[in-house]
Amino acid sequence: MNIVGERLKELRVNARYSQKQIAEKCETTQVTIGRYETGVAEPPLQKLLWYADFFDVSLDYIFGRTDNPKGMVQSKDALKSVLKD
């Protein structure tokens, strides 16, 4: 299983939704949700954004770039240097 699939499954299970319930909410099929969760298929960006909005997490979290569901935390100094460039 890949990190994206693991995170999608973790979000669903922790919120106590079945694959079928998530499929209905995001307008796809239960089979498709299962394929995302097992890494057989990669969800399109539109679905990833739906997951992020629905579960109130960042895409950085879904992609495994951070373990913080709210996203990567940067210091103000690091952010200022990025904005300056």
C-alpha positions, -999 to 999 in steps of 0.1 A, spaced: 0 0 0 13 35 -7 13 65 16 -16 82 -1 -38 51 1 -28 45 37 -37 81 46 -71 80 28 -80 47 45 -68 61 79 -89 92 75 -120 71 66 -116 45 93 -109 71 120 -140 90 111 -160 57 111 -171 58 75 -174 28 52 -160 28 18 -195 28 5 -204 60 25 -173 78 13 -180 68 -23 -215 82 -21 -203 114 -6 -176 120 -32 -196 107 -61 -177 76 -70 -180 39 -64 -170 17 -35 -147 -3 -58 -129 30 -67 -124 39 -31 -109 5 -24 -86 9 -54 -74 43 -40 -68 28 -5 -49 -2 -18 -28 18 -43 -42 0 -73 -54 34 -87 -42 69 -80 -70 93 -71 -72 124 -94 -64 158 -79 -101 167 -77 -107 137 -53 -76 144 -33 -89 180 -28 -123 166 -18 -107 143 8 -86 173 22 -117 195 25 -140 168 38 -116 156 65 -101 190 71 -65 180 65 -38 193 42 -26 177 10 9 176 26 -6 152 51 -23 131 25 9 129 5 29 119 36 51 151 35 41 156 72 25 137 100 6 169 110 -29 167 96 -30 205 93 1 207 71 37 216 72 46 241 99 72 267 89 88 294 110 79 330 103 115 336 92 114 308 66 81 320 53 94 356 50 123 344 30 101 324 6 78 354 1 107 378 -4 120 358 -34 
